[in-house]
């Protein structure tokens, strides 16, 4: 049963016992083994969490809403999104505060899903089976000298969360909804964070520098490729009377109204967050997102991409494909992605991209960019994606003479001479972002050195690869 539904006496005894335990005052890396029996008992008694799910689309009339004393209309109100206010270049501090019962329920849900001690039995896929892990909970947010009351937070059921639990840390990736609890708390009706309703806090598990997404996103956006904004925050999480210092996180915007309105003609088109290599159309692989559920647009795109006339009537094939998909925009994305060495997206990951229907054609959107600027062998990787068989949106385009030449020309233009992603320009971008985001940190130089190394050495591999093949590319 839920904690707040437990008999009063049992709940009182349990919370009194929990609050007296030393493990509820942990450092950043407490031993999960030391808390196993207690949390497992709490999980058994409390069920899987302490949240109430509400309809995502519910909205409360706000014409006569009485606000709390923390409310500042310019930063809390439903106004035009302020990207510079929400995603500042300089690192800021975030404090997320939950009550003790909420924190207990978060831990107990992870014990049920993963186990309290090794060997753990969870990963990003199995966590999806536990609704309590990703249940919305209530919290307060403090930053910029202000308070945002009663926001919604939830843990993200992915591999990063599973790894954080297995590593005995509380560096959980989180999602934020600023007005999730407006029905229960009318004073926060239509609450926003500098105009943004939804945000995420990435624990940067795949990026020891903390800079990769920020730098890569700026590079993509400079070439007209949609990519969401981010900034660095130092995150602390308070529960009851104790506070955890969780270290550096990345605050990121969601793919919703503000981002869609910036890039497209409307924010009401079909949005897909697929898990597909695009070799064939399978409706369930496109279910995630915000769309009408007919899949007519994305189905037509995938069928056109894989049409059998591709090699015998290439002009006809290109025309049909371009009627359903922004090929030019994808080639822009592919060129930047290839230059930055990204191996965490399409071509190796079937789930790290989005498609948006803008005026009848699907457009490609970059998502997480934490695996750009690789080290080691990633520096020497060629541009032709020779190992990407099974990813037809890359291989079919590079096998076409027109699209291949467009791609190769784009790569040359971006990296050669004074191109926007030439070694000099890319190094300047890395330095600019790191100087602003990591100002004052003793490890700032170490964090940016990996990206600067990539920027200085990547050009050689690109030039060699360009010279090794002509278009169209044949593996």
C-alpha positions as a LaTeX table, in Angstrom:
\begin{tabular}{lrrr}
\hline
Residue & $x$ (\AA) & $y$ (\AA) & $z$ (\AA) \\
\hline
Unk1 & 0.00 & 0.00 & 0.00 \\
Unk2 & 1.08 & 3.63 & $-0.36$ \\
Unk3 & 2.70 & 5.20 & 2.68 \\
Unk4 & $-0.02$ & 7.80 & 3.08 \\
Unk5 & $-2.64$ & 5.05 & 2.98 \\
Unk6 & $-0.98$ & 2.98 & 5.71 \\
Unk7 & $-2.69$ & 2.76 & 9.07 \\
Unk8 & $-1.75$ & 5.83 & 11.12 \\
Unk9 & $-0.03$ & 3.93 & 13.91 \\
Unk10 & 2.08 & 1.78 & 11.55 \\
Unk11 & 3.11 & 4.83 & 9.52 \\
Unk12 & 4.05 & 6.77 & 12.66 \\
Unk13 & 6.17 & 3.92 & 14.01 \\
Unk14 & 7.89 & 3.32 & 10.67 \\
Unk15 & 8.76 & 6.97 & 10.03 \\
Unk16 & 9.94 & 7.44 & 13.60 \\
Unk17 & 12.24 & 4.45 & 13.20 \\
Unk18 & 13.53 & 5.59 & 9.79 \\
Unk19 & 14.25 & 9.14 & 10.89 \\
Unk20 & 16.42 & 7.88 & 13.75 \\
Unk21 & 18.66 & 5.81 & 11.46 \\
Unk22 & 22.16 & 6.96 & 10.55 \\
Unk23 & 21.67 & 5.93 & 6.90 \\
Unk24 & 19.19 & 8.74 & 6.42 \\
Unk25 & 22.10 & 11.17 & 6.79 \\
Unk26 & 24.26 & 9.78 & 3.97 \\
Unk27 & 27.30 & 11.19 & 2.25 \\
Unk28 & 27.46 & 11.15 & $-1.50$ \\
Unk29 & 28.36 & 7.43 & $-1.67$ \\
Unk30 & 26.54 & 5.56 & 1.10 \\
Unk31 & 26.67 & 1.79 & 1.20 \\
Unk32 & 23.51 & 0.28 & $-0.17$ \\
Unk33 & 24.24 & $-2.87$ & 1.76 \\
Unk34 & 23.97 & $-0.97$ & 5.03 \\
Unk35 & 20.46 & 0.18 & 4.23 \\
Unk36 & 19.20 & $-2.98$ & 2.59 \\
Unk37 & 17.10 & $-4.47$ & 5.37 \\
Unk38 & 15.55 & $-1.16$ & 6.40 \\
Unk39 & 14.57 & $-0.03$ & 2.92 \\
Unk40 & 13.35 & $-3.49$ & 1.95 \\
Unk41 & 11.13 & $-3.46$ & 5.01 \\
Unk42 & 9.90 & $-0.01$ & 4.06 \\
Unk43 & 9.19 & $-1.24$ & 0.53 \\
Unk44 & 7.15 & $-4.14$ & 1.88 \\
Unk45 & 5.11 & $-1.93$ & 4.19 \\
Unk46 & 4.76 & 1.08 & 1.95 \\
Unk47 & 4.34 & $-0.46$ & $-1.47$ \\
Unk48 & 6.13 & 1.20 & $-4.34$ \\
Unk49 & 5.94 & 4.95 & $-3.78$ \\
Unk50 & 4.13 & 7.94 & $-2.42$ \\
Unk51 & 2.78 & 9.81 & $-5.40$ \\
Unk52 & $-0.58$ & 10.35 & $-6.98$ \\
Unk53 & $-0.75$ & 10.17 & $-10.76$ \\
Unk54 & $-2.81$ & 12.84 & $-12.49$ \\
Unk55 & $-3.76$ & 13.49 & $-16.07$ \\
Unk56 & $-0.92$ & 15.19 & $-17.97$ \\
Unk57 & $-3.41$ & 17.34 & $-19.85$ \\
Unk58 & $-5.37$ & 18.66 & $-16.88$ \\
Unk59 & $-5.36$ & 22.43 & $-16.56$ \\
Unk60 & $-6.87$ & 24.52 & $-13.81$ \\
Unk61 & $-8.50$ & 27.88 & $-14.53$ \\
Unk62 & $-6.24$ & 30.59 & $-13.17$ \\
Unk63 & $-8.22$ & 33.80 & $-13.50$ \\
Unk64 & $-8.59$ & 34.22 & $-9.73$ \\
Unk65 & $-5.57$ & 32.27 & $-8.54$ \\
Unk66 & $-3.99$ & 33.48 & $-5.29$ \\
Unk67 & $-0.22$ & 33.05 & $-5.56$ \\
Unk68 & 2.24 & 32.11 & $-2.86$ \\
Unk69 & 4.73 & 34.64 & $-1.46$ \\
Unk70 & 7.52 & 33.11 & $-3.57$ \\
Unk71 & 5.80 & 33.94 & $-6.87$ \\
Unk72 & 7.53 & 36.37 & $-9.24$ \\
Unk73 & 5.53 & 36.76 & $-12.42$ \\
Unk74 & 8.52 & 37.32 & $-14.71$ \\
Unk75 & 10.22 & 34.08 & $-13.64$ \\
Unk76 & 7.28 & 31.94 & $-12.46$ \\
Unk77 & 4.45 & 33.00 & $-14.74$ \\
Unk78 & 3.26 & 31.54 & $-18.04$ \\
Unk79 & 5.15 & 33.97 & $-20.25$ \\
Unk80 & 7.28 & 33.73 & $-23.37$ \\
Unk81 & 10.16 & 31.28 & $-22.80$ \\
Unk82 & 13.39 & 33.00 & $-21.79$ \\
Unk83 & 16.19 & 30.72 & $-23.00$ \\
Unk84 & 18.96 & 32.94 & $-21.63$ \\
Unk85 & 17.27 & 33.03 & $-18.22$ \\
Unk86 & 16.58 & 29.29 & $-18.05$ \\
Unk87 & 19.81 & 28.06 & $-19.64$ \\
Unk88 & 22.53 & 30.42 & $-18.53$ \\
Unk89 & 26.08 & 29.99 & $-19.73$ \\
Unk90 & 27.42 & 30.28 & $-16.19$ \\
Unk91 & 26.94 & 27.33 & $-13.85$ \\
Unk92 & 24.32 & 27.88 & $-11.17$ \\
Unk93 & 23.28 & 25.98 & $-8.04$ \\
Unk94 & 20.04 & 23.99 & $-7.75$ \\
Unk95 & 18.49 & 22.73 & $-4.53$ \\
Unk96 & 15.63 & 20.24 & $-4.88$ \\
Unk97 & 13.84 & 19.59 & $-1.61$ \\
Unk98 & 11.48 & 16.68 & $-0.85$ \\
Unk99 & 9.95 & 15.58 & 2.41 \\
Unk100 & 11.28 & 12.49 & 4.15 \\
Unk101 & 8.34 & 10.27 & 3.18 \\
Unk102 & 8.84 & 11.10 & $-0.50$ \\
Unk103 & 12.54 & 10.27 & $-0.30$ \\
Unk104 & 11.78 & 6.99 & 1.45 \\
Unk105 & 9.35 & 6.02 & $-1.29$ \\
Unk106 & 11.92 & 6.78 & $-4.02$ \\
Unk107 & 14.43 & 4.47 & $-2.37$ \\
Unk108 & 11.93 & 1.73 & $-1.65$ \\
Unk109 & 10.76 & 1.70 & $-5.28$ \\
Unk110 & 14.35 & 1.18 & $-6.43$ \\
Unk111 & 14.87 & $-1.60$ & $-3.92$ \\
Unk112 & 11.86 & $-3.40$ & $-5.36$ \\
Unk113 & 13.02 & $-2.85$ & $-8.94$ \\
Unk114 & 16.76 & $-3.44$ & $-8.50$ \\
Unk115 & 17.38 & $-5.09$ & $-5.16$ \\
Unk116 & 19.04 & $-3.64$ & $-2.09$ \\
Unk117 & 22.47 & $-5.18$ & $-2.61$ \\
Unk118 & 24.54 & $-6.93$ & $-5.27$ \\
Unk119 & 23.83 & $-8.80$ & $-7.46$ \\
Unk120 & 21.38 & $-6.17$ & $-8.67$ \\
Unk121 & 18.67 & $-7.20$ & $-11.12$ \\
Unk122 & 17.72 & $-4.05$ & $-13.01$ \\
Unk123 & 18.64 & $-2.16$ & $-16.15$ \\
Unk124 & 17.04 & 0.57 & $-18.22$ \\
Unk125 & 14.57 & $-1.87$ & $-19.76$ \\
Unk126 & 13.43 & $-3.67$ & $-16.62$ \\
Unk127 & 12.92 & $-0.39$ & $-14.76$ \\
Unk128 & 10.12 & 0.43 & $-17.20$ \\
Unk129 & 8.09 & $-2.38$ & $-15.60$ \\
Unk130 & 7.93 & $-0.52$ & $-12.27$ \\
Unk131 & 5.54 & 2.42 & $-12.44$ \\
Unk132 & 6.52 & 3.47 & $-8.93$ \\
Unk133 & 10.11 & 4.17 & $-10.01$ \\
Unk134 & 9.04 & 6.83 & $-12.51$ \\
Unk135 & 6.03 & 8.05 & $-10.51$ \\
Unk136 & 5.67 & 11.82 & $-10.16$ \\
Unk137 & 6.44 & 13.23 & $-6.73$ \\
Unk138 & 6.25 & 16.70 & $-5.20$ \\
Unk139 & 9.26 & 18.87 & $-4.44$ \\
Unk140 & 10.39 & 22.48 & $-4.07$ \\
Unk141 & 13.11 & 24.01 & $-6.24$ \\
Unk142 & 15.48 & 26.75 & $-5.05$ \\
Unk143 & 17.83 & 28.63 & $-7.38$ \\
Unk144 & 18.71 & 32.18 & $-8.41$ \\
Unk145 & 17.67 & 33.33 & $-4.95$ \\
Unk146 & 14.08 & 32.21 & $-5.59$ \\
Unk147 & 11.77 & 29.32 & $-4.82$ \\
Unk148 & 9.51 & 27.37 & $-7.18$ \\
Unk149 & 7.02 & 25.60 & $-4.94$ \\
Unk150 & 5.38 & 22.19 & $-5.36$ \\
Unk151 & 7.00 & 21.23 & $-8.65$ \\
Unk152 & 6.70 & 17.69 & $-10.00$ \\
Unk153 & 9.81 & 15.50 & $-10.15$ \\
Unk154 & 10.29 & 11.92 & $-11.24$ \\
Unk155 & 13.21 & 9.57 & $-11.68$ \\
Unk156 & 13.96 & 8.56 & $-15.28$ \\
Unk157 & 13.68 & 4.82 & $-15.85$ \\
Unk158 & 16.81 & 4.35 & $-17.92$ \\
Unk159 & 20.26 & 2.80 & $-17.73$ \\
Unk160 & 21.70 & 5.88 & $-16.03$ \\
Unk161 & 19.31 & 5.41 & $-13.11$ \\
Unk162 & 20.10 & 1.70 & $-12.84$ \\
Unk163 & 23.84 & 2.42 & $-12.90$ \\
Unk164 & 23.53 & 5.12 & $-10.24$ \\
Unk165 & 21.80 & 2.67 & $-7.91$ \\
Unk166 & 24.31 & $-0.10$ & $-8.61$ \\
Unk167 & 27.18 & 2.32 & $-7.96$ \\
Unk168 & 25.76 & 3.18 & $-4.54$ \\
Unk169 & 25.14 & 6.83 & $-5.37$ \\
Unk170 & 21.99 & 8.91 & $-5.37$ \\
Unk171 & 22.88 & 10.70 & $-8.61$ \\
Unk172 & 19.51 & 9.91 & $-10.14$ \\
Unk173 & 18.50 & 11.44 & $-13.51$ \\
Unk174 & 15.32 & 13.47 & $-13.02$ \\
Unk175 & 12.46 & 14.99 & $-14.99$ \\
Unk176 & 10.72 & 18.19 & $-13.85$ \\
Unk177 & 7.22 & 19.45 & $-14.54$ \\
Unk178 & 6.69 & 22.93 & $-13.11$ \\
Unk179 & 2.89 & 22.75 & $-12.82$ \\
Unk180 & 2.37 & 18.99 & $-12.40$ \\
Unk181 & 0.54 & 19.47 & $-9.11$ \\
Unk182 & $-1.53$ & 22.54 & $-9.97$ \\
Unk183 & $-4.78$ & 20.66 & $-9.31$ \\
Unk184 & $-3.65$ & 19.89 & $-5.75$ \\
Unk185 & $-1.90$ & 23.26 & $-5.35$ \\
Unk186 & $-3.91$ & 25.93 & $-7.21$ \\
Unk187 & $-1.39$ & 28.59 & $-6.20$ \\
Unk188 & 1.04 & 27.16 & $-8.79$ \\
Unk189 & $-1.47$ & 27.09 & $-11.66$ \\
Unk190 & 0.52 & 27.36 & $-14.92$ \\
Unk191 & 3.81 & 27.74 & $-13.05$ \\
Unk192 & 6.87 & 27.98 & $-15.31$ \\
Unk193 & 10.64 & 28.21 & $-14.97$ \\
Unk194 & 11.49 & 31.28 & $-17.02$ \\
Unk195 & 8.67 & 30.30 & $-19.35$ \\
Unk196 & 9.51 & 26.57 & $-19.50$ \\
Unk197 & 7.07 & 23.97 & $-18.22$ \\
Unk198 & 9.19 & 20.82 & $-18.61$ \\
Unk199 & 12.90 & 20.29 & $-17.91$ \\
Unk200 & 15.28 & 17.45 & $-17.24$ \\
Unk201 & 18.32 & 17.01 & $-15.03$ \\
Unk202 & 20.88 & 14.68 & $-16.62$ \\
Unk203 & 23.43 & 13.14 & $-14.27$ \\
Unk204 & 26.07 & 13.26 & $-17.04$ \\
Unk205 & 26.89 & 9.59 & $-16.58$ \\
Unk206 & 28.18 & 9.36 & $-20.15$ \\
Unk207 & 30.20 & 12.56 & $-20.08$ \\
Unk208 & 32.98 & 13.13 & $-17.56$ \\
Unk209 & 33.58 & 16.63 & $-18.95$ \\
Unk210 & 30.02 & 17.92 & $-18.57$ \\
Unk211 & 30.58 & 19.98 & $-21.72$ \\
Unk212 & 29.80 & 17.69 & $-24.63$ \\
Unk213 & 26.10 & 18.38 & $-25.00$ \\
Unk214 & 26.47 & 22.11 & $-24.58$ \\
Unk215 & 29.24 & 22.42 & $-27.17$ \\
Unk216 & 27.69 & 19.97 & $-29.66$ \\
Unk217 & 24.24 & 21.54 & $-29.33$ \\
Unk218 & 25.70 & 24.95 & $-30.15$ \\
Unk219 & 27.45 & 23.45 & $-33.20$ \\
Unk220 & 24.23 & 21.84 & $-34.44$ \\
Unk221 & 22.18 & 24.96 & $-33.92$ \\
Unk222 & 24.73 & 27.05 & $-35.81$ \\
Unk223 & 24.01 & 24.86 & $-38.85$ \\
Unk224 & 20.24 & 25.06 & $-38.55$ \\
Unk225 & 19.84 & 21.62 & $-36.97$ \\
Unk226 & 17.27 & 21.49 & $-34.12$ \\
Unk227 & 18.97 & 20.58 & $-30.83$ \\
Unk228 & 17.79 & 21.34 & $-27.33$ \\
Unk229 & 19.57 & 23.76 & $-25.01$ \\
Unk230 & 21.33 & 22.91 & $-21.79$ \\
Unk231 & 23.39 & 24.43 & $-19.00$ \\
Unk232 & 25.35 & 23.13 & $-16.01$ \\
Unk233 & 24.05 & 23.13 & $-12.45$ \\
Unk234 & 25.48 & 22.02 & $-9.16$ \\
Unk235 & 22.67 & 19.89 & $-7.70$ \\
Unk236 & 21.86 & 19.33 & $-4.04$ \\
Unk237 & 18.92 & 17.26 & $-2.88$ \\
Unk238 & 17.42 & 17.89 & 0.56 \\
Unk239 & 15.29 & 15.24 & 2.25 \\
Unk240 & 13.93 & 15.86 & 5.70 \\
Unk241 & 16.73 & 17.50 & 7.68 \\
Unk242 & 19.59 & 16.17 & 5.53 \\
Unk243 & 21.07 & 17.35 & 2.24 \\
Unk244 & 23.01 & 15.40 & $-0.38$ \\
Unk245 & 25.57 & 17.14 & $-2.60$ \\
Unk246 & 25.07 & 15.32 & $-5.90$ \\
Unk247 & 27.62 & 17.25 & $-7.93$ \\
Unk248 & 27.46 & 18.47 & $-11.51$ \\
Unk249 & 24.29 & 17.93 & $-13.57$ \\
Unk250 & 23.07 & 19.20 & $-16.94$ \\
Unk251 & 19.78 & 21.12 & $-16.99$ \\
Unk252 & 18.07 & 20.50 & $-20.33$ \\
Unk253 & 14.90 & 21.61 & $-22.03$ \\
Unk254 & 12.26 & 19.15 & $-23.20$ \\
Unk255 & 11.06 & 18.59 & $-26.74$ \\
Unk256 & 7.79 & 20.45 & $-26.35$ \\
Unk257 & 6.17 & 23.78 & $-27.14$ \\
Unk258 & 9.06 & 26.25 & $-26.58$ \\
Unk259 & 11.59 & 24.28 & $-28.59$ \\
Unk260 & 9.14 & 23.37 & $-31.35$ \\
Unk261 & 7.97 & 26.96 & $-31.68$ \\
Unk262 & 11.56 & 28.19 & $-32.05$ \\
Unk263 & 12.37 & 25.81 & $-34.88$ \\
Unk264 & 9.16 & 25.13 & $-36.76$ \\
Unk265 & 6.13 & 26.90 & $-38.17$ \\
Unk266 & 3.85 & 25.40 & $-35.52$ \\
Unk267 & 4.15 & 23.39 & $-32.32$ \\
Unk268 & 1.09 & 21.21 & $-33.03$ \\
Unk269 & 2.57 & 18.76 & $-35.53$ \\
Unk270 & 3.18 & 15.06 & $-34.91$ \\
Unk271 & 6.23 & 14.44 & $-32.72$ \\
Unk272 & 7.86 & 11.01 & $-32.66$ \\
Unk273 & 10.64 & 9.76 & $-30.41$ \\
Unk274 & 11.27 & 6.45 & $-32.17$ \\
Unk275 & 13.25 & 3.38 & $-31.35$ \\
Unk276 & 13.81 & 2.28 & $-34.93$ \\
Unk277 & 16.68 & 1.74 & $-37.36$ \\
Unk278 & 14.16 & 2.71 & $-40.10$ \\
Unk279 & 14.69 & $-0.48$ & $-42.09$ \\
Unk280 & 10.95 & $-1.14$ & $-42.04$ \\
Unk281 & 7.88 & 0.45 & $-40.53$ \\
Unk282 & 6.74 & $-1.10$ & $-37.25$ \\
Unk283 & 4.13 & 1.06 & $-35.54$ \\
Unk284 & 5.15 & 0.15 & $-31.99$ \\
Unk285 & 8.64 & 1.54 & $-32.65$ \\
Unk286 & 7.09 & 4.99 & $-33.15$ \\
Unk287 & 4.59 & 5.02 & $-30.29$ \\
Unk288 & 6.58 & 7.39 & $-28.05$ \\
Unk289 & 6.03 & 11.11 & $-28.53$ \\
Unk290 & 3.01 & 13.34 & $-29.09$ \\
Unk291 & 1.16 & 12.46 & $-32.28$ \\
Unk292 & $-2.25$ & 11.53 & $-33.67$ \\
Unk293 & $-1.59$ & 7.80 & $-33.55$ \\
Unk294 & $-2.30$ & 7.14 & $-37.23$ \\
Unk295 & 1.41 & 6.96 & $-38.19$ \\
Unk296 & 0.49 & 7.91 & $-41.75$ \\
Unk297 & 3.34 & 10.41 & $-42.14$ \\
Unk298 & 6.09 & 8.35 & $-40.59$ \\
Unk299 & 4.89 & 5.20 & $-42.31$ \\
Unk300 & 5.08 & 6.88 & $-45.72$ \\
Unk301 & 8.56 & 8.18 & $-44.95$ \\
Unk302 & 9.96 & 4.77 & $-44.00$ \\
Unk303 & 8.37 & 3.10 & $-47.02$ \\
Unk304 & 9.77 & 5.76 & $-49.37$ \\
Unk305 & 13.21 & 5.43 & $-47.81$ \\
Unk306 & 13.29 & 1.70 & $-48.49$ \\
Unk307 & 11.45 & 1.69 & $-51.84$ \\
Unk308 & 12.75 & $-0.79$ & $-54.41$ \\
Unk309 & 13.09 & 1.87 & $-57.12$ \\
Unk310 & 15.99 & 3.50 & $-55.29$ \\
Unk311 & 18.65 & 2.02 & $-57.58$ \\
Unk312 & 16.71 & 1.79 & $-60.84$ \\
Unk313 & 14.93 & 5.17 & $-60.76$ \\
Unk314 & 16.93 & 7.31 & $-58.30$ \\
Unk315 & 15.37 & 10.64 & $-59.31$ \\
Unk316 & 11.87 & 9.26 & $-58.71$ \\
Unk317 & 13.01 & 7.77 & $-55.42$ \\
Unk318 & 14.54 & 11.07 & $-54.27$ \\
Unk319 & 11.40 & 12.99 & $-55.18$ \\
Unk320 & 9.12 & 10.66 & $-53.21$ \\
Unk321 & 11.45 & 10.64 & $-50.20$ \\
Unk322 & 11.73 & 14.43 & $-50.12$ \\
Unk323 & 7.94 & 14.76 & $-50.23$ \\
Unk324 & 7.74 & 13.13 & $-46.80$ \\
Unk325 & 11.12 & 13.92 & $-45.22$ \\
Unk326 & 13.48 & 16.90 & $-45.00$ \\
Unk327 & 16.49 & 15.18 & $-46.56$ \\
Unk328 & 18.56 & 18.37 & $-46.73$ \\
Unk329 & 18.10 & 18.96 & $-43.01$ \\
Unk330 & 19.10 & 15.38 & $-42.24$ \\
Unk331 & 22.27 & 15.71 & $-44.32$ \\
Unk332 & 23.13 & 18.85 & $-42.33$ \\
Unk333 & 22.66 & 16.79 & $-39.17$ \\
Unk334 & 24.68 & 13.87 & $-40.54$ \\
Unk335 & 27.58 & 16.13 & $-41.50$ \\
Unk336 & 27.79 & 17.74 & $-38.05$ \\
Unk337 & 27.28 & 14.41 & $-36.28$ \\
Unk338 & 30.02 & 12.80 & $-38.36$ \\
Unk339 & 32.48 & 15.63 & $-37.76$ \\
Unk340 & 31.82 & 15.51 & $-34.01$ \\
Unk341 & 32.24 & 11.72 & $-33.96$ \\
Unk342 & 28.88 & 11.04 & $-32.32$ \\
Unk343 & 28.31 & 7.32 & $-31.73$ \\
Unk344 & 25.38 & 7.67 & $-29.38$ \\
Unk345 & 22.75 & 8.34 & $-32.02$ \\
Unk346 & 21.32 & 6.94 & $-35.26$ \\
Unk347 & 23.89 & 4.64 & $-36.77$ \\
Unk348 & 24.54 & 3.00 & $-33.41$ \\
Unk349 & 21.52 & 3.86 & $-31.25$ \\
Unk350 & 18.00 & 3.46 & $-32.61$ \\
Unk351 & 16.42 & 5.57 & $-29.89$ \\
Unk352 & 18.36 & 8.84 & $-29.69$ \\
Unk353 & 16.62 & 11.04 & $-32.26$ \\
Unk354 & 13.23 & 12.60 & $-32.86$ \\
Unk355 & 11.04 & 13.30 & $-35.90$ \\
Unk356 & 8.67 & 16.26 & $-36.16$ \\
Unk357 & 6.04 & 16.85 & $-38.83$ \\
Unk358 & 6.49 & 20.44 & $-39.94$ \\
Unk359 & 3.98 & 21.39 & $-42.64$ \\
Unk360 & 3.69 & 17.87 & $-44.01$ \\
Unk361 & 7.34 & 16.82 & $-43.95$ \\
Unk362 & 9.19 & 15.09 & $-41.14$ \\
Unk363 & 12.24 & 16.89 & $-39.82$ \\
Unk364 & 15.13 & 15.35 & $-37.93$ \\
Unk365 & 15.99 & 16.50 & $-34.41$ \\
Unk366 & 19.15 & 15.83 & $-32.39$ \\
Unk367 & 18.64 & 14.61 & $-28.81$ \\
Unk368 & 21.31 & 13.70 & $-26.24$ \\
Unk369 & 24.81 & 14.58 & $-27.47$ \\
Unk370 & 26.85 & 13.19 & $-24.59$ \\
Unk371 & 28.83 & 10.84 & $-26.85$ \\
Unk372 & 30.25 & 13.48 & $-29.16$ \\
Unk373 & 33.97 & 14.38 & $-29.04$ \\
Unk374 & 35.17 & 10.80 & $-28.48$ \\
Unk375 & 38.73 & 9.94 & $-27.51$ \\
Unk376 & 40.98 & 7.11 & $-28.69$ \\
Unk377 & 39.83 & 5.34 & $-31.85$ \\
Unk378 & 36.91 & 7.71 & $-32.19$ \\
Unk379 & 39.30 & 10.44 & $-33.30$ \\
Unk380 & 40.36 & 8.42 & $-36.35$ \\
Unk381 & 36.91 & 7.29 & $-37.46$ \\
Unk382 & 36.22 & 8.01 & $-41.14$ \\
Unk383 & 33.25 & 9.90 & $-42.51$ \\
Unk384 & 31.66 & 7.20 & $-44.69$ \\
Unk385 & 29.93 & 5.18 & $-41.97$ \\
Unk386 & 31.30 & 1.98 & $-43.45$ \\
Unk387 & 30.27 & $-0.04$ & $-40.40$ \\
Unk388 & 26.73 & 1.28 & $-40.33$ \\
Unk389 & 25.05 & $-1.41$ & $-42.43$ \\
Unk390 & 21.46 & $-1.82$ & $-41.30$ \\
Unk391 & 20.92 & 1.94 & $-40.90$ \\
Unk392 & 19.31 & 2.76 & $-44.28$ \\
Unk393 & 18.82 & 6.48 & $-43.72$ \\
Unk394 & 22.62 & 6.74 & $-43.79$ \\
Unk395 & 23.60 & 3.96 & $-46.18$ \\
Unk396 & 20.88 & 4.64 & $-48.76$ \\
Unk397 & 21.69 & 8.35 & $-48.91$ \\
Unk398 & 25.45 & 7.82 & $-49.20$ \\
Unk399 & 24.85 & 5.22 & $-51.94$ \\
Unk400 & 23.01 & 7.88 & $-53.97$ \\
Unk401 & 25.30 & 10.11 & $-56.03$ \\
Unk402 & 23.34 & 13.34 & $-55.44$ \\
Unk403 & 22.92 & 12.96 & $-51.69$ \\
Unk404 & 26.46 & 11.64 & $-51.22$ \\
Unk405 & 27.99 & 14.65 & $-52.99$ \\
Unk406 & 25.86 & 17.00 & $-50.90$ \\
Unk407 & 27.08 & 15.32 & $-47.72$ \\
Unk408 & 30.75 & 15.30 & $-48.73$ \\
Unk409 & 30.59 & 18.94 & $-49.80$ \\
Unk410 & 29.00 & 19.89 & $-46.48$ \\
Unk411 & 31.74 & 18.13 & $-44.51$ \\
Unk412 & 34.46 & 19.84 & $-46.56$ \\
Unk413 & 32.88 & 23.24 & $-46.11$ \\
Unk414 & 32.48 & 22.89 & $-42.36$ \\
Unk415 & 35.96 & 21.57 & $-41.64$ \\
Unk416 & 38.17 & 23.19 & $-44.27$ \\
Unk417 & 39.79 & 26.61 & $-44.07$ \\
Unk418 & 37.72 & 28.91 & $-41.92$ \\
Unk419 & 34.75 & 26.54 & $-41.77$ \\
Unk420 & 32.46 & 26.69 & $-38.75$ \\
Unk421 & 33.78 & 23.35 & $-37.44$ \\
Unk422 & 37.40 & 23.68 & $-38.52$ \\
Unk423 & 39.97 & 22.93 & $-35.79$ \\
Unk424 & 40.35 & 26.61 & $-34.94$ \\
Unk425 & 36.64 & 27.41 & $-34.83$ \\
Unk426 & 35.73 & 24.23 & $-32.95$ \\
Unk427 & 38.48 & 24.92 & $-30.41$ \\
Unk428 & 37.18 & 28.44 & $-29.93$ \\
Unk429 & 33.67 & 27.09 & $-29.33$ \\
Unk430 & 34.94 & 24.61 & $-26.72$ \\
Unk431 & 36.91 & 27.32 & $-24.94$ \\
Unk432 & 34.01 & 29.78 & $-24.99$ \\
Unk433 & 31.51 & 27.31 & $-23.51$ \\
Unk434 & 33.90 & 25.89 & $-20.92$ \\
Unk435 & 35.09 & 29.32 & $-19.77$ \\
Unk436 & 31.53 & 30.42 & $-19.07$ \\
Unk437 & 30.21 & 27.13 & $-17.67$ \\
Unk438 & 33.17 & 26.07 & $-15.55$ \\
Unk439 & 34.42 & 29.47 & $-14.37$ \\
Unk440 & 36.11 & 29.09 & $-11.02$ \\
Unk441 & 36.23 & 25.26 & $-10.97$ \\
Unk442 & 39.63 & 23.78 & $-10.19$ \\
Unk443 & 39.03 & 20.99 & $-12.73$ \\
Unk444 & 37.95 & 23.29 & $-15.57$ \\
Unk445 & 41.13 & 22.79 & $-17.60$ \\
Unk446 & 41.03 & 19.01 & $-17.25$ \\
Unk447 & 37.40 & 18.87 & $-18.32$ \\
Unk448 & 37.90 & 20.85 & $-21.52$ \\
Unk449 & 41.22 & 19.26 & $-22.56$ \\
Unk450 & 39.56 & 16.15 & $-24.03$ \\
Unk451 & 37.34 & 18.26 & $-26.26$ \\
Unk452 & 40.22 & 20.48 & $-27.31$ \\
Unk453 & 42.29 & 17.41 & $-28.21$ \\
Unk454 & 39.48 & 16.17 & $-30.43$ \\
Unk455 & 39.07 & 19.58 & $-32.05$ \\
Unk456 & 42.77 & 19.77 & $-32.92$ \\
Unk457 & 43.15 & 16.22 & $-34.24$ \\
Unk458 & 39.86 & 15.34 & $-35.92$ \\
Unk459 & 40.63 & 17.24 & $-39.13$ \\
Unk460 & 43.36 & 14.82 & $-40.23$ \\
Unk461 & 41.07 & 11.79 & $-40.15$ \\
Unk462 & 38.34 & 13.66 & $-42.04$ \\
Unk463 & 40.70 & 14.77 & $-44.80$ \\
Unk464 & 42.12 & 11.25 & $-45.18$ \\
Unk465 & 38.63 & 9.74 & $-45.34$ \\
Unk466 & 37.40 & 12.29 & $-47.90$ \\
Unk467 & 40.37 & 11.51 & $-50.13$ \\
Unk468 & 39.92 & 7.74 & $-49.85$ \\
Unk469 & 36.52 & 7.52 & $-51.59$ \\
Unk470 & 34.45 & 9.26 & $-54.19$ \\
Unk471 & 30.69 & 9.46 & $-54.35$ \\
Unk472 & 28.47 & 7.54 & $-54.36$ \\
Unk473 & 29.93 & 5.53 & $-51.52$ \\
Unk474 & 30.06 & 1.75 & $-51.97$ \\
Unk475 & 31.07 & $-0.36$ & $-49.00$ \\
\hline
\end{tabular}
